[in-house]
């Protein structure tokens, strides 16, 4: 694979003159092949992922119907985050996204922290996605005897190959992945509504509110379990920021982005909250488990021939879509960092298809470690990486809101001009969202188990970031001097 060294790679990222827009060397060299339909479906696909299709089963079993409330609350804050990112994108589109904005408003140290927290998010999410894909594949008898780690390796290899070709292939893959996910969810919801309206029995249970009331109500095991699953629910929204990264490879972000971002709110309400409510109405929460997608569980209980198999294929697609998105976004983020000296130099390289293959391969390399995790402990792999991915997500969202807050402050001083598309109720929205993210970290610790262990690893993560900065700071200073 030949390297493509753009002119931007020889530029120094010198601070721009007063009043001039910030210039990020990592934004040069990309094709602008993503169209409006790609961005719109990427926004949809980012809001519908593995966290809903696989994770909702275990959370329903643990928290009951109150899970819908958790999805609604987290969905509001996810919308605030992506709306804040959207305002920054309209101010200055960048493939480096929030890393580029952190560089402008917080300096290179902020960009370094933002970028590596995002990498932590997607490197661990890649493990979760290939674990989910392998778990789904075991649904079919033909794959039941194949070890989970082999299936995970196959999933990684297929998506990696497709991601390295060109951004146009990525856009097309995500477009059709999103079409499949949305189509399947709409079909499921129509079937679920029909079953509830007609009172058609499902596994001996009559669908309706009686299914909830007869099983202990909305909070069958109390309110605490609902609070404790919030960190997992945050993981379900992990890809909402992806459309901000993709904006750097589209020709008219100022026209496309507002429509795509604004639609996220009603999609969250319809697909996440609506589907969880239907699941709770169709079967008692005790019928679900973390070992199987709740949508597959319902179809299986209905006894419709091949329906469960079709739905399982859909949720497998969702896992592959999420993995595809993670490889795409980390490739762009790492390239932005590499050209400023805060990531390995090879992650800044591009191939003939204008794809930053170095960063993509680095993320895929951590996915291979996930294959090993699936070999050592297949039963716990998903839960372990879910918690570490949540830390990365919380850190990334926190950085986005900090950048948004600093952007707002600069606009008050007249140093920058906010676009007409703005985050409402600033700066209170940013402050409340940051408080919510801190609360989620506290809930992870309070819940004990793997979550507490993960939070206790925060000093190690902070130490790794500080140590990493001292390793790269001389190179960063040389490039930015």
Secondary structure by P-SEA (a helix, b strand, c coil): cccccccccccccccccccccccccccccccccccaaaaaaaaaaaacccccccaaaaaaaacccaaaaaaaaaaaaaaaaaaaaaaaaaabbbccaaaaaaaacccaaaaaaaaaaaaaaaaaaaaaaaaaaaaaaacccccccccaaaaaaaaaaaaaaaaaccaaaaaaaaaaaaaaaaaaaaaaaaaaaaaaaaccccccccccaaaaaaacccccccaaaaaaaaaaaaaaaccccccccccccccccccccaaaaaaaaaaaaccaaaaaaaaaaccccccccccccaaaaaaaaacccaaaaaaaaaaaaaaaaaaaaaaaaaaaaaaaaaaacccccccccccccccaaaaaaaaaaaaaaaaaaaaacccaaaaaaaaaaaaaaaaaaaaaaaaaaaaaaaaaacccccccccccccaaaaaaaaaaaaaaaaaaaaaccaaaaaaaaaaaaaaaaaaaaaacaaaaaaaac
